[in-house]
Amino acid sequence: MYLSKLDDRLETRIKKDEMAKLLVSHMKNVHGSYNGRKCEKCGKTFTSNYALNQHSLKEHKTDRLKCPKCPEVLGSRYLKKRHLALVHDEKSSQFACELCPRVYLAKSALVTHNLRVHVREKTFTYKLSSAIKSERMIQYRKWKEGSVILINLIREYSTIIPFRWFYNKYWCFYCPEHFSESKKLKQHTKEEHAGFIRSKYIRNLIRKNGVKLDISEIACKKCPKTIKSFDDFLQHIVYAHDVNYDSDVTKHFTSFKLSDDDMACIVCGQSFRFFGPLLRHVHKNHNNNSYVCEYCSQTFLLKKNLANHIRKAHTDEDIFKCVECDKRFMSAHTLDKHLTTVHKTFILQCPKCPEVLRSRYLKKRHLAIVHDEKTYQIPCELCNKVYLSKSALVRHNLRVHVRERSFNCDLCDYKSFTNSILQDHRLKHFDVRAYECEFCKKTFRRKKGLIDSVIAGKPDDLDLLPILAPPPAIVWLMIPPVNNITLPCSTVKKVPHLS
């Protein structure tokens, strides 16, 4: 009943807005006195500031539209710019393509030309009728209003904490504060945002990619009922507290149980040490993604994510060009890495000494070790060890202090600290020798064994040590998966971009 009234209010509001726009347009076009703008020099009235400015330029300020190189007076600023570019070959008014001799008068035209001719990126655009636009607007507003209602119910009836994930950090859902640990995020949300928040403010926070929820401490604020999941909470507030909500918006809410030590997937129970791999696992295996890659059948939540995946994984076109040396790259990341290491070495220079490092990580490591920069050091709370990354500290704690071997071999009783060590161990159960020595034709299970053999056989000629490639991807297909963990495989070949 409440949702039907909400739909009626939205439709009435949209119809009123359309009628108001039609009335204003009629008053301007038929009765020019509505909100009229009067010219101070000739007394003419106009319906908008734009029309008044155009009249002033053409009739009273012709010197601004006069060509500075000839006596011709043009009809607009664009025509003046076009006249200078075409007639007088004014370079400042021209945008030249770097890949062909084409010249354009606007940067947008140059961008469109690059996308059509050189990049060959097709963007399908079409005009929607006013009826379809109104229907889509109604659906979007309905979804957003339903999401706001559900978030308000979550705040009122539960201890669930919404959050964001960006640049490998937890971000507060209500403010721009970010944290590297989930417990600090929970503490901040409870202390800073426990009071009343206006629905208009929450509406502006909701994005199309959905809302992430932390249900590690889920409980009902109104009664002592034990709740285990987000779906149980929704059923509980409907039957126990007589609350209604739009069930269609729940597919945009994804729940997690955050922890700084170890967290598991709510659906399948697979464990992860960090939230980033868990989020990728949920998006890939458990979300109802509507966009499917036609080459590898991988699914995506948004259309732009699918386009980026096809461009990076299934095309051979290098569309990112370096402005310094004209080299081309497949992604913005590789282009940025090239610029930093080749052309902008000052970014990798140590601020405390003249040394230039080879990467941002080495610069960070150099500052932490050589100059004892505390901001780049993560100390262990149980011993004197200091690390440069949180992942290294977590591995240290698991190995030395907790001594937890969480990765089990399903073929024997062996347990390991990491998945990579477990994969190396599983090679013993399968006679797979993917690395072959070029000198003696001896094969090895691991790359390290091949390198040791080359060094031992050619100790005086290490400059001839070949660049050792990884084993063929087909080898990994012979080994069964470990606890639903997919082993590395890159058998999907790149195909040409279909225009």
MIVO-804225 format. One record per residue (C-alpha): residue in three letters; x negated, y negated, z negated. Coordinates in Angstrom, 2 decimals. Layout:
SITE   aa       xx       yy       zz
SITE  ALA        X        Y        Z
...
END
This chain:
SITE   aa       xx       yy       zz
SITE  MET     0.00     0.00     0.00
SITE  TYR    -2.78    -2.40    -0.92
SITE  LEU    -4.77    -1.63     2.25
SITE  SER    -1.75    -2.18     4.51
SITE  LYS    -1.18    -5.59     2.91
SITE  LEU    -4.86    -6.38     3.45
SITE  ASP    -4.54    -5.52     7.17
SITE  ASP    -1.46    -7.74     7.50
SITE  ARG    -3.28   -10.65     5.86
SITE  LEU    -6.28   -10.26     8.18
SITE  GLU    -4.08   -10.17    11.30
SITE  THR    -2.13   -13.23    10.14
SITE  ARG    -5.33   -15.14     9.41
SITE  ILE    -6.80   -14.36    12.86
SITE  LYS    -3.56   -15.40    14.60
SITE  LYS    -3.50   -18.69    12.65
SITE  ASP    -7.12   -19.41    13.61
SITE  GLU    -6.38   -18.75    17.29
SITE  MET    -3.29   -20.99    17.22
SITE  ALA    -5.27   -23.79    15.55
SITE  LYS    -7.98   -23.57    18.22
SITE  LEU    -5.36   -23.71    21.02
SITE  LEU    -3.72   -26.77    19.41
SITE  VAL    -7.04   -28.62    19.11
SITE  SER    -7.93   -27.76    22.72
SITE  HIS    -4.53   -29.02    23.93
SITE  MET    -4.85   -32.31    22.01
SITE  LYS    -8.31   -32.89    23.46
SITE  ASN    -7.47   -32.07    27.06
SITE  VAL    -3.97   -33.58    27.34
SITE  HIS    -3.97   -36.33    24.72
SITE  GLY    -7.49   -37.68    24.86
SITE  SER    -6.91   -39.92    21.85
SITE  TYR    -7.30   -36.94    19.49
SITE  ASN   -10.57   -37.47    17.64
SITE  GLY   -11.57   -39.79    20.50
SITE  ARG   -15.14   -41.07    20.89
SITE  LYS   -15.30   -44.56    22.41
SITE  CYS   -18.14   -45.91    24.52
SITE  GLU   -19.37   -49.22    23.08
SITE  LYS   -20.33   -50.67    26.48
SITE  CYS   -17.36   -49.90    28.73
SITE  GLY   -14.61   -48.91    26.28
SITE  LYS   -13.90   -45.44    27.74
SITE  THR   -12.83   -42.69    25.32
SITE  PHE   -14.02   -39.09    25.34
SITE  THR   -12.96   -35.93    23.56
SITE  SER   -16.43   -34.92    22.28
SITE  ASN   -19.84   -36.32    21.45
SITE  TYR   -21.36   -34.27    24.27
SITE  ALA   -19.10   -35.89    26.89
SITE  LEU   -19.88   -39.35    25.48
SITE  ASN   -23.64   -38.69    25.61
SITE  GLN   -23.41   -37.45    29.19
SITE  HIS   -21.47   -40.57    30.17
SITE  SER   -24.03   -42.85    28.50
SITE  LEU   -26.94   -41.15    30.25
SITE  LYS   -25.38   -41.30    33.70
SITE  GLU   -23.83   -44.78    33.53
SITE  HIS   -25.73   -46.91    31.01
SITE  LYS   -29.10   -45.23    30.36
SITE  THR   -30.19   -44.30    33.85
SITE  ASP   -33.81   -45.08    33.00
SITE  ARG   -33.98   -41.83    31.04
SITE  LEU   -32.88   -39.81    34.07
SITE  LYS   -35.13   -41.66    36.51
SITE  CYS   -38.07   -39.74    37.97
SITE  PRO   -41.36   -41.24    36.71
SITE  LYS   -43.06   -40.52    40.04
SITE  CYS   -40.40   -41.72    42.50
SITE  PRO   -37.32   -44.03    42.42
SITE  GLU   -34.78   -41.17    42.43
SITE  VAL   -32.25   -41.00    39.55
SITE  LEU   -31.07   -37.49    38.65
SITE  GLY   -27.73   -36.40    37.19
SITE  SER   -29.03   -34.67    34.04
SITE  ARG   -32.17   -33.84    32.09
SITE  TYR   -32.29   -30.36    33.62
SITE  LEU   -32.08   -31.76    37.16
SITE  LYS   -34.85   -34.22    36.30
SITE  LYS   -37.02   -31.38    35.01
SITE  ARG   -36.20   -29.29    38.10
SITE  HIS   -37.00   -32.22    40.39
SITE  LEU   -40.41   -32.73    38.76
SITE  ALA   -41.25   -29.02    38.99
SITE  LEU   -40.16   -28.50    42.62
SITE  VAL   -40.84   -31.84    44.29
SITE  HIS   -43.88   -33.12    42.40
SITE  ASP   -45.29   -29.72    41.27
SITE  GLU   -45.36   -30.75    37.59
SITE  LYS   -47.06   -27.86    35.73
SITE  SER   -45.65   -28.84    32.33
SITE  SER   -42.13   -28.14    33.64
SITE  GLN   -43.02   -24.71    35.04
SITE  PHE   -43.15   -21.27    33.38
SITE  ALA   -45.37   -18.97    35.43
SITE  CYS   -45.20   -15.17    35.22
SITE  GLU   -48.51   -13.59    34.22
SITE  LEU   -47.88   -10.44    36.27
SITE  CYS   -46.70   -11.91    39.60
SITE  PRO   -46.67   -15.33    41.35
SITE  ARG   -43.08   -16.14    40.28
SITE  VAL   -42.43   -19.53    38.62
SITE  TYR   -39.37   -20.44    36.54
SITE  LEU   -37.99   -23.62    34.98
SITE  ALA   -36.83   -22.06    31.69
SITE  LYS   -38.48   -19.61    29.31
SITE  SER   -35.28   -17.58    29.10
SITE  ALA   -35.34   -17.05    32.87
SITE  LEU   -38.96   -15.86    32.63
SITE  VAL   -38.06   -13.40    29.85
SITE  THR   -35.14   -12.05    31.91
SITE  HIS   -37.44   -11.66    34.92
SITE  ASN   -40.00    -9.69    32.87
SITE  LEU   -37.33    -7.38    31.48
SITE  ARG   -35.80    -6.70    34.90
SITE  VAL   -38.89    -6.48    37.13
SITE  HIS   -41.88    -5.47    34.99
SITE  VAL   -40.44    -3.78    31.90
SITE  ARG   -37.33    -2.54    33.74
SITE  GLU   -35.26    -2.60    30.59
SITE  LYS   -31.58    -2.45    31.43
SITE  THR   -29.25    -4.15    29.00
SITE  PHE   -25.65    -3.34    29.72
SITE  THR   -23.56    -6.40    29.04
SITE  TYR   -19.90    -6.83    29.81
SITE  LYS   -17.19    -9.28    28.90
SITE  LEU   -14.52    -8.16    26.50
SITE  SER   -10.98    -9.32    26.72
SITE  SER    -9.61   -11.43    23.90
SITE  ALA    -7.39    -8.52    22.78
SITE  ILE   -10.37    -6.14    22.43
SITE  LYS   -12.40    -8.82    20.65
SITE  SER    -9.57    -9.43    18.20
SITE  GLU    -9.18    -5.69    17.56
SITE  ARG   -12.90    -5.23    16.93
SITE  MET   -12.98    -8.27    14.68
SITE  ILE   -10.08    -6.85    12.68
SITE  GLN   -11.91    -3.50    12.30
SITE  TYR   -15.14    -5.20    11.27
SITE  ARG   -13.42    -7.42     8.70
SITE  LYS   -11.46    -4.46     7.39
SITE  TRP   -14.69    -2.45     6.95
SITE  LYS   -16.44    -5.35     5.23
SITE  GLU   -13.52    -6.08     2.90
SITE  GLY   -13.28    -2.38     2.03
SITE  SER   -17.02    -2.28     1.27
SITE  VAL   -16.75    -5.33    -0.99
SITE  ILE   -13.84    -3.71    -2.87
SITE  LEU   -15.81    -0.47    -3.31
SITE  ILE   -18.92    -2.27    -4.60
SITE  ASN   -16.78    -4.21    -7.09
SITE  LEU   -15.27    -0.91    -8.27
SITE  ILE   -18.76     0.58    -8.63
SITE  ARG   -19.87    -2.43   -10.72
SITE  GLU   -16.75    -2.31   -12.91
SITE  TYR   -16.35     1.42   -13.52
SITE  SER   -19.83     2.95   -13.27
SITE  THR   -23.55     2.58   -13.97
SITE  ILE   -24.48     3.15   -10.30
SITE  ILE   -27.12     0.70    -9.02
SITE  PRO   -27.14    -0.42    -5.36
SITE  PHE   -30.56    -1.24    -3.92
SITE  ARG   -32.51    -1.83    -0.71
SITE  TRP   -35.69    -0.26     0.71
SITE  PHE   -38.04    -2.41     2.76
SITE  TYR   -41.80    -2.27     3.42
SITE  ASN   -42.22     0.72     1.05
SITE  LYS   -40.78    -1.18    -1.90
SITE  TYR   -37.53    -1.14    -3.83
SITE  TRP   -35.62    -4.41    -3.36
SITE  CYS   -32.85    -5.68    -5.61
SITE  PHE   -29.46    -5.61    -3.85
SITE  TYR   -28.44    -8.99    -5.25
SITE  CYS   -31.67   -11.05    -5.11
SITE  PRO   -35.05   -11.04    -3.26
SITE  GLU   -36.98    -9.41    -6.13
SITE  HIS   -38.90    -6.26    -5.14
SITE  PHE   -40.67    -3.54    -7.14
SITE  SER   -43.02    -0.64    -6.50
SITE  GLU   -41.42     1.50    -9.25
SITE  SER   -37.76     2.49    -9.49
SITE  LYS   -37.60     2.09   -13.27
SITE  LYS   -38.46    -1.60   -12.96
SITE  LEU   -35.72    -1.99   -10.34
SITE  LYS   -33.17    -0.39   -12.68
SITE  GLN   -34.25    -2.55   -15.61
SITE  HIS   -34.11    -5.72   -13.53
SITE  THR   -30.61    -4.96   -12.18
SITE  LYS   -29.23    -4.17   -15.63
SITE  GLU   -30.67    -7.30   -17.23
SITE  GLU   -30.25    -9.90   -14.48
SITE  HIS   -27.08    -8.88   -12.62
SITE  ALA   -24.80    -7.39   -15.25
SITE  GLY   -22.40   -10.36   -15.21
SITE  PHE   -19.71   -11.44   -12.80
SITE  ILE   -20.63   -11.84    -9.11
SITE  ARG   -18.25   -13.42    -6.60
SITE  SER   -16.88   -11.22    -3.83
SITE  LYS   -17.90   -13.82    -1.23
SITE  TYR   -21.53   -13.44    -2.28
SITE  ILE   -21.35    -9.63    -2.13
SITE  ARG   -19.75    -9.83     1.33
SITE  ASN   -22.80   -11.69     2.64
SITE  LEU   -25.13    -8.99     1.26
SITE  ILE   -23.56    -6.08     3.15
SITE  ARG   -25.31    -5.05     6.37
SITE  LYS   -24.33    -2.69     9.18
SITE  ASN   -26.92    -0.09     8.19
SITE  GLY   -25.01     0.66     4.99
SITE  VAL   -25.64     0.55     1.24
SITE  LYS   -28.06     2.73    -0.76
SITE  LEU   -27.00     3.78    -4.26
SITE  ASP   -29.03     5.08    -7.20
SITE  ILE   -26.94     7.65    -9.15
SITE  SER   -29.71     8.96   -11.41
SITE  GLU   -27.91     7.55   -14.48
SITE  ILE   -24.33     7.83   -13.21
SITE  ALA   -21.57     7.56   -15.82
SITE  CYS   -18.11     6.07   -16.21
SITE  LYS   -17.92     2.85   -18.24
SITE  LYS   -14.25     3.32   -19.14
SITE  CYS   -14.29     6.88   -20.49
SITE  PRO   -16.80     9.58   -21.58
SITE  LYS   -16.12    11.80   -18.55
SITE  THR   -19.23    13.59   -17.23
SITE  ILE   -19.90    12.75   -13.58
SITE  LYS   -22.46    14.50   -11.41
SITE  SER   -22.18    12.87    -7.97
SITE  PHE   -20.84     9.85    -6.13
SITE  ASP   -17.93    11.86    -4.71
SITE  ASP   -16.99    13.01    -8.23
SITE  PHE   -16.99     9.39    -9.35
SITE  LEU   -14.63     8.35    -6.53
SITE  GLN   -12.22    11.19    -7.34
SITE  HIS   -12.40    10.35   -11.04
SITE  ILE   -11.46     6.67   -10.69
SITE  VAL    -8.57     7.56    -8.35
SITE  TYR    -6.95    10.17   -10.63
SITE  ALA    -8.01     8.94   -14.07
SITE  HIS    -7.90     5.15   -13.66
SITE  ASP    -5.34     4.81   -10.83
SITE  VAL    -7.66     2.90    -8.47
SITE  ASN    -7.31     2.79    -4.67
SITE  TYR   -10.02     2.20    -2.08
SITE  ASP   -10.59     2.71     1.64
SITE  SER   -12.14     6.16     2.08
SITE  ASP   -13.44     5.32     5.59
SITE  VAL   -16.12     2.98     4.22
SITE  THR   -17.75     5.66     2.05
SITE  LYS   -19.67     7.04     5.06
SITE  HIS   -21.77     3.86     4.97
SITE  PHE   -22.81     4.53     1.34
SITE  THR   -25.78     6.87     0.77
SITE  SER   -26.61     8.07    -2.74
SITE  PHE   -30.02     9.01    -4.18
SITE  LYS   -31.43    10.00    -7.55
SITE  LEU   -34.45     7.74    -7.91
SITE  SER   -37.44     8.76    -9.99
SITE  ASP   -41.08     7.70   -10.14
SITE  ASP   -42.32    11.25   -10.73
SITE  ASP   -40.35    13.51    -8.40
SITE  MET   -37.03    13.19    -6.60
SITE  ALA   -34.92    15.70    -4.71
SITE  CYS   -32.47    15.52    -1.85
SITE  ILE   -28.92    15.60    -3.23
SITE  VAL   -27.64    17.70    -0.32
SITE  CYS   -30.27    20.46     0.10
SITE  GLY   -32.46    20.09    -3.00
SITE  GLN   -35.77    19.63    -1.16
SITE  SER   -38.21    17.74    -3.40
SITE  PHE   -40.22    14.64    -2.50
SITE  ARG   -42.75    12.59    -4.42
SITE  PHE   -42.00     9.30    -2.66
SITE  PHE   -38.78     7.68    -1.51
SITE  GLY   -39.89     6.97     2.08
SITE  PRO   -40.12    10.65     3.15
SITE  LEU   -36.85    11.38     1.30
SITE  LEU   -35.05     8.60     3.19
SITE  ARG   -36.36     9.85     6.55
SITE  HIS   -35.27    13.40     5.64
SITE  VAL   -31.73    12.26     4.77
SITE  HIS   -31.35    10.19     7.94
SITE  LYS   -32.64    13.01    10.12
SITE  ASN   -30.80    15.99     8.61
SITE  HIS   -27.76    14.89     6.61
SITE  ASN   -26.41    11.61     8.01
SITE  ASN   -23.62    11.64    10.58
SITE  ASN   -25.65     9.65    13.09
SITE  SER   -23.72     8.80    16.26
SITE  TYR   -26.66     8.19    18.64
SITE  VAL   -28.47    11.29    19.95
SITE  CYS   -31.70    11.34    21.96
SITE  GLU   -31.15    13.22    25.22
SITE  TYR   -34.77    14.44    25.29
SITE  CYS   -35.33    15.90    21.81
SITE  SER   -31.79    15.80    20.26
SITE  GLN   -32.93    13.64    17.34
SITE  THR   -30.09    11.52    15.93
SITE  PHE   -30.11     7.86    14.89
SITE  LEU   -27.80     5.62    12.92
SITE  LEU   -28.14     2.52    15.13
SITE  LYS   -28.45     2.14    18.90
SITE  LYS   -31.56    -0.03    18.63
SITE  ASN   -33.32     2.74    16.66
SITE  LEU   -32.59     5.18    19.50
SITE  ALA   -33.95     2.70    22.07
SITE  ASN   -37.17     2.24    20.08
SITE  HIS   -37.56     6.02    19.72
SITE  ILE   -37.20     6.64    23.48
SITE  ARG   -39.61     3.84    24.30
SITE  LYS   -42.30     5.11    21.92
SITE  ALA   -41.87     8.89    22.17
SITE  HIS   -40.58     9.64    25.67
SITE  THR   -42.00     6.97    28.00
SITE  ASP   -45.45     6.42    29.41
SITE  GLU   -45.02     2.69    29.96
SITE  ASP   -47.29     0.34    28.05
SITE  ILE   -45.15    -2.76    27.67
SITE  PHE   -47.11    -4.62    24.98
SITE  LYS   -49.86    -6.68    26.61
SITE  CYS   -52.85    -8.27    24.90
SITE  VAL   -53.13   -11.97    25.79
SITE  GLU   -56.90   -11.92    25.34
SITE  CYS   -58.07    -8.98    27.45
SITE  ASP   -54.91    -7.89    29.38
SITE  LYS   -54.92    -4.40    27.84
SITE  ARG   -51.53    -2.74    27.44
SITE  PHE   -50.16    -0.75    24.49
SITE  MET   -47.08     1.32    23.78
SITE  SER   -46.08    -0.32    20.49
SITE  ALA   -46.41    -3.58    18.64
SITE  HIS   -48.33    -1.76    15.88
SITE  THR   -51.12    -0.60    18.21
SITE  LEU   -51.28    -4.05    19.81
SITE  ASP   -51.58    -5.68    16.39
SITE  LYS   -54.29    -3.21    15.39
SITE  HIS   -56.20    -3.97    18.62
SITE  LEU   -55.95    -7.74    18.07
SITE  THR   -57.12    -7.42    14.47
SITE  THR   -60.11    -5.19    15.17
SITE  VAL   -61.27    -6.74    18.47
SITE  HIS   -60.19   -10.37    18.82
SITE  LYS   -59.27   -11.53    15.31
SITE  THR   -62.07   -10.10    13.23
SITE  PHE   -61.79   -13.00    10.78
SITE  ILE   -58.72   -11.22     9.38
SITE  LEU   -60.94    -8.28     8.35
SITE  GLN   -63.73   -10.42     6.95
SITE  CYS   -64.26   -10.25     3.22
SITE  PRO   -63.27   -13.55     1.56
SITE  LYS   -66.13   -13.21    -0.95
SITE  CYS   -69.00   -12.18     1.34
SITE  PRO   -69.82   -12.32     5.07
SITE  GLU   -69.16    -8.61     5.69
SITE  VAL   -66.52    -7.71     8.33
SITE  LEU   -64.68    -4.43     7.75
SITE  ARG   -63.15    -2.13    10.34
SITE  SER   -59.58    -2.01     8.98
SITE  ARG   -57.32    -3.56     6.36
SITE  TYR   -57.68    -0.48     4.17
SITE  LEU   -61.48    -0.70     4.24
SITE  LYS   -61.24    -4.39     3.42
SITE  LYS   -59.02    -3.58     0.45
SITE  ARG   -61.39    -0.79    -0.61
SITE  HIS   -64.39    -3.09    -0.26
SITE  LEU   -62.79    -5.77    -2.47
SITE  ALA   -61.83    -3.22    -5.12
SITE  ILE   -65.19    -1.41    -5.29
SITE  VAL   -67.80    -4.04    -4.43
SITE  HIS   -66.17    -7.18    -5.89
SITE  ASP   -64.11    -5.45    -8.63
SITE  GLU   -60.84    -7.07    -7.48
SITE  LYS   -58.24    -5.95   -10.03
SITE  THR   -55.23    -6.63    -7.80
SITE  TYR   -56.28    -3.76    -5.49
SITE  GLN   -56.96    -1.27    -8.30
SITE  ILE   -54.40     1.15    -9.75
SITE  PRO   -55.80     2.64   -12.98
SITE  CYS   -54.70     5.91   -14.50
SITE  GLU   -53.05     5.47   -17.91
SITE  LEU   -54.43     8.78   -19.22
SITE  CYS   -58.10     8.54   -18.21
SITE  ASN   -60.66     6.11   -16.81
SITE  LYS   -60.03     6.89   -13.13
SITE  VAL   -59.10     4.03   -10.77
SITE  TYR   -57.44     4.46    -7.37
SITE  LEU   -56.59     2.26    -4.41
SITE  SER   -53.11     3.63    -3.66
SITE  LYS   -50.18     4.89    -5.65
SITE  SER   -50.11     8.20    -3.73
SITE  ALA   -53.70     8.95    -4.73
SITE  LEU   -52.85     8.23    -8.37
SITE  VAL   -49.82    10.56    -8.21
SITE  ARG   -51.94    13.37    -6.74
SITE  HIS   -54.55    12.82    -9.47
SITE  ASN   -51.92    13.04   -12.22
SITE  LEU   -50.43    16.24   -10.77
SITE  ARG   -53.85    17.90   -10.39
SITE  VAL   -55.60    16.80   -13.60
SITE  HIS   -53.01    15.89   -16.23
SITE  VAL   -49.77    17.65   -15.28
SITE  ARG   -51.44    20.51   -13.38
SITE  GLU   -48.25    21.10   -11.44
SITE  ARG   -48.45    23.34    -8.38
SITE  SER   -45.08    22.65    -6.79
SITE  PHE   -45.72    24.14    -3.32
SITE  ASN   -45.24    27.92    -3.26
SITE  CYS   -46.26    30.31    -0.51
SITE  ASP   -43.31    32.48     0.53
SITE  LEU   -45.65    35.30     1.61
SITE  CYS   -47.66    35.69    -1.62
SITE  ASP   -47.91    34.26    -5.15
SITE  TYR   -50.22    31.38    -4.19
SITE  LYS   -49.28    27.87    -5.37
SITE  SER   -50.82    24.58    -4.29
SITE  PHE   -50.73    20.92    -5.22
SITE  THR   -49.96    19.57    -1.73
SITE  ASN   -48.21    20.73     1.42
SITE  SER   -51.39    20.33     3.52
SITE  ILE   -53.32    22.73     1.26
SITE  LEU   -50.44    25.20     1.48
SITE  GLN   -50.53    25.04     5.28
SITE  ASP   -54.26    25.78     5.27
SITE  HIS   -53.61    28.74     2.97
SITE  ARG   -50.85    30.16     5.20
SITE  LEU   -53.33    30.43     8.07
SITE  LYS   -54.81    33.39     6.21
SITE  HIS   -51.57    35.34     6.70
SITE  PHE   -51.58    34.72    10.46
SITE  ASP   -54.62    35.44    12.58
SITE  VAL   -54.53    32.04    14.28
SITE  ARG   -57.91    30.67    15.33
SITE  ALA   -57.20    27.48    17.24
SITE  TYR   -60.69    25.94    17.13
SITE  GLU   -63.36    27.27    19.48
SITE  CYS   -67.06    26.36    19.49
SITE  GLU   -68.33    25.14    22.87
SITE  PHE   -71.80    26.58    22.26
SITE  CYS   -71.19    30.10    20.96
SITE  LYS   -67.46    30.56    21.78
SITE  LYS   -66.76    31.54    18.20
SITE  THR   -63.26    30.71    16.95
SITE  PHE   -62.22    29.28    13.56
SITE  ARG   -59.03    28.82    11.61
SITE  ARG   -59.91    25.32    10.45
SITE  LYS   -61.58    22.31    12.00
SITE  LYS   -64.03    22.09     9.09
SITE  GLY   -65.38    25.56     9.86
SITE  LEU   -66.03    24.58    13.47
SITE  ILE   -67.87    21.40    12.45
SITE  ASP   -70.02    23.31     9.94
SITE  SER   -70.87    25.87    12.61
SITE  VAL   -71.89    23.19    15.13
SITE  ILE   -74.05    21.41    12.55
SITE  ALA   -75.67    24.68    11.46
SITE  GLY   -76.37    25.80    15.04
SITE  LYS   -77.60    22.42    16.37
SITE  PRO   -79.13    20.59    13.39
SITE  ASP   -81.55    18.54    15.54
SITE  ASP   -79.06    17.45    18.17
SITE  LEU   -76.05    16.18    16.24
SITE  ASP   -75.45    13.42    18.82
SITE  LEU   -74.10    16.11    21.14
SITE  LEU   -71.41    17.04    18.62
SITE  PRO   -68.20    17.01    20.71
SITE  ILE   -65.07    15.11    19.74
SITE  LEU   -62.96    17.87    18.27
SITE  ALA   -59.34    17.76    19.33
SITE  PRO   -56.52    19.12    17.19
SITE  PRO   -55.33    22.65    17.96
SITE  PRO   -52.66    23.13    20.62
SITE  ALA   -49.21    22.32    19.30
SITE  ILE   -47.92    25.70    20.46
SITE  VAL   -50.02    27.38    17.75
SITE  TRP   -47.93    25.86    15.00
SITE  LEU   -44.75    27.31    16.50
SITE  MET   -46.03    30.78    15.61
SITE  ILE   -46.01    29.98    11.88
SITE  PRO   -42.60    30.02    10.11
SITE  PRO   -41.55    26.87     8.20
SITE  VAL   -42.35    26.49     4.52
SITE  ASN   -39.34    25.84     2.29
SITE  ASN   -37.52    23.96     5.07
SITE  ILE   -40.63    21.81     5.68
SITE  THR   -41.33    21.52     9.39
SITE  LEU   -44.99    22.03    10.22
SITE  PRO   -46.67    19.55    12.60
SITE  CYS   -45.55    20.03    16.16
SITE  SER   -45.74    17.73    19.16
SITE  THR   -44.47    19.98    21.93
SITE  VAL   -41.94    17.40    23.20
SITE  LYS   -43.53    16.05    26.34
SITE  LYS   -43.21    12.47    27.43
SITE  VAL   -41.00    11.92    30.42
SITE  PRO   -40.90     8.94    32.73
SITE  HIS   -38.51     6.14    31.84
SITE  LEU   -35.25     6.49    33.74
SITE  SER   -34.26     3.21    35.36
END
